[in-house]
Amino acid sequence: SSCCSQRLCVADSQALRSLIAQGSALAFMTRPTAANFCFGLGLVASSRGEIATLTCCPPSRSFLMSSVWFKKHFSRSGSTANPGKAEALGRGVEQLPAPSLYRRPKFLRGVCSGERLPGRRPIYCPARDRPLQWRTGYAEVINAEKSEFNEDQATCCQISIRRRETGIEEQDWLILCSNQYLAGYYWALFDGHGGPDAAIIASNYLHYCIKQKLEEVVEGITEARPPMHLSGCCICPSDPQFVEEKQIQQEDVVIGALENAFQECDEVIGQEMEASNQSGGCTALAALYLQGKLYVANAGDSRAILVRKQSVVPLSSEFTPETERQRIQQLAFACPKLLADEFTQFEFPRRLKSDDIGQKVLYRDYSMAGWGYKTVEKADLKYPLIHGHGKQTRLLGTLAVSRGLGDHQLKVIDTDVEVKPFLSCIPQVKVFDFASHNIKEDDVLVLATDGLWDVLSNEQVAQIIRSFLDENRTDPYRFSELARSLVHTARGKQHGHQWILDGNSSASYDDISVFVIPLYNRDEDC
């Protein structure tokens, strides 16, 4: 297994078969569900969470290997929980983890067992001898006994995107040697609710969905102007003109691939959770660096900011029942059956009482950014579709976020009202073009779950970052220590049964996960 993190050059299928039989260089593959062998991806992810790209072989020695052979030797006996969909969506990808198998991120293995220590909240970072790509810093801490598990999950890996060969069925062949690929770099955070299962599945699967969707449209992201047809043919001579008039760029195709990947991952989570009789969901915040651009996709209330010397650039928006009120109310208006006569679509400043009937009170509906007055009717006394303020706002009195993955089985307590129809799994994607900005040495991207942002503002985080980097400029592990410092600040100090910030205000009681990604000299650090 000592060769897992080294670059491998596979000359032919017999040589690979021999290595595996000897159980030496690829010994980690004897546990396929705990390691990622990214078939067709052009890379190997070891159990240490590192990436070892298959070095390109000479064209004359490249080979194709049947996926049936791989499944025979590496697949766990028995079928997946839902073989039809999983097979169709993720051919050649490792089996999805059992939802009930709790784990921490792969790059923390050997550092964090995932077991809760009663009364304690230790901060965990990756081991120094196992650095993450781009010298990325990461730190996490479990909640203050709000739940049994740390329901956050994280992923950090390289994604190799290659063109799919036409005329060869994906299920029959795997291409292991190719020098025609695009290298992408991926970071993601998943904040689970109702249990850790959805976040675990998403952290192990979303990047495969993204890779697959990008490979399906690779021509559209490699040509200067995306073609009208992926087939390469031009049905209408004016097709290029139509594409140009719509101002469709390469990044628009990448954005579409990310949106479709989130949707596909959501479908798989629903099927896997249903098959294993599990419930719950998660938010998803993912950053993808591809072809000189940074794509930040967010579905939920985690947050991404770019911290520069003189400014803070938000790279995500938070999606809660409060921020998406009009979309949710419009859905209730269009499909009133979704409320099952249990809720009212209107928003009021407070819950109405029987004494309000006949009075004119403030209200808002889906078509209104402002407030108006309406005469209260008996139907208005039902529980509001969206109720509360700020972090206490709830959708159907149940959920604090309006976008995310999972929650397919979630119903309002003591009713048959399903929450999922009001949720969206489609992320908002923001793009940061490095060519348009002069990146400096201390410019960093911060990805964090809401446990950090509940107690620290963007400016407070930026101030901590600037001060820390100024004081630790020569420390080779400064970004890891910076992530630890941010988590430590938000977690606060224990005072009896409470966690307190330095100013004696309440600290974060939630799970906290933070990536600090340096953007300067990124090509040299990869």
Phi, psi and omega in degrees: 000353181292344181270359186301323186268002180267161177285136184249141173239114184257116185281317180202170185296327180293321179295318179295318179298322180293318179300317182293319180299324180286342179066029183260274187299328182245036183299332182295344184280359175290349174237078187299333182279349181255356179228155180253114169253103190277086182301133179073356183273338181081022179206162175237131175255116183283172179293347176275000177083011181267169181244128176238106184282136177292117180296138183296130175271159174304145183308323183291342183251001176295154184213165174244141180231139182292133177291336177299320180296317180296316181298323181297322185269332189243342184284141176293143181300145183094166183265169176288168181301326178219079191298326184300304184289316181299321180292320183291324186270336186226054181299135177078004181259151181303156181298141180298143180294148176296126184305331183280352183273100183283140181204161172261170181306148184302323183285358175257359182294136187091346178250317184232122180278341182091355180281139178283135175259113186308127176076001183237154177223072180292149178263131182246140174227159176299151177298146184293334179275007177228064185294150176275164180302148179063019184059031182301138173263144178216143174208153179210158174213146180281161180291167181276062176061031171288328179214168184292327186242161164283113186270001172280151172222158182217151177222141177215116183198170173264144177241123176260124185248120181235161181284132178286135178282135177274151178086359179238124182290131183300324186285348184258338187222148176232131179262119185255343181233119178198140175255009180256083179211159174256138179263125175241154179238136195227134172226143180207147175235140180229122182254106184279155172217148184073022182119163184272355193296313181298319180294323178296313180297315181299319182293335180265351189233331187301319182294332174291320177298318180296314178302314182297315182293325178290323179293328179293336183237027188301328177296327181285344181250359179250340178269153183303319177234123182305132179288154177295321181240134177290340181293344181092343180278158180243102182292317180241129181303336182270005182306311179302325180293320179297319179296319180293321179297325177282354180056042180279122182249172177304317184295333178293325178289322176296317178301315178299322178295320178296317179298316179292326179294318177300316181296319180293318178299321178298320179296317180295317178301316180301316182289319179293319180292320179294318182295329181260007178058041177252165179222172178117174180207188180201154168277165180217126176232117184232141175240132180232123174261121183211126175053044174080007179234148178253122179252123179246115182250127184228132173226096182138205184245016168287172188216147175234132175225148173257118182260121177243175185301320185243004185205165173235125182249110176293132179243017176203161172240151180269138182246105181231169176304330180287316182284337180247029183305312186294320177299316183292317179295323179294323177296319178295324177294318182286328182231072184299338179297337180296336180275348176051032178060022180254339187228159172252142182284341185283152174253134177235157179300332177213171177290128183282154179241170181299331179294342181279346183301131181091346179270154174268122184231162177294141178204166172221145175237181186299333184272001190244126169274330177262196182244152175225188178238139174223154177282127185288131174247169182300324181296337181286349180281351177296163181294135182293145176304318177235126186217143178111184182217140177061226181293347180268000179291135181230144173270121183055031180064019190233310193239142183265357178236157181245353175226150180160190180245147178089207181065026181293330182262002186287128175232154175296136185304135178065020177221175173256016181284120180273138181273329187307319182302336181271352181266155175236136176262358183280125182277158165272131182245124175247145186242133175242115183267114182295331182294339182266001183224144176269096185286130180258170187300324185261011178285126182224151172260131178247123171247132181207147174284170189293346177301329177282314187285346177297332185237350180233135177275170176303315182292323177295318177297316180298321180295318178298317182295311182298316180295317182295314182292326176297323185272347185229043188293332184263358182282117181293343181253023189295329182286327174293317179291329177294317177299318178298319181297319179296315180295318180298319180296315182288327178290325180076195181246149182278131177228096187068238177262009183248160174241123190237139172284172182301329180272015179069011172274166184292134177274183181280128177262001184269167168299143179230127175227135185221131166255135169241113189247111177288138185254351183275141181053038184298324182293323180287335185269350186287000000 
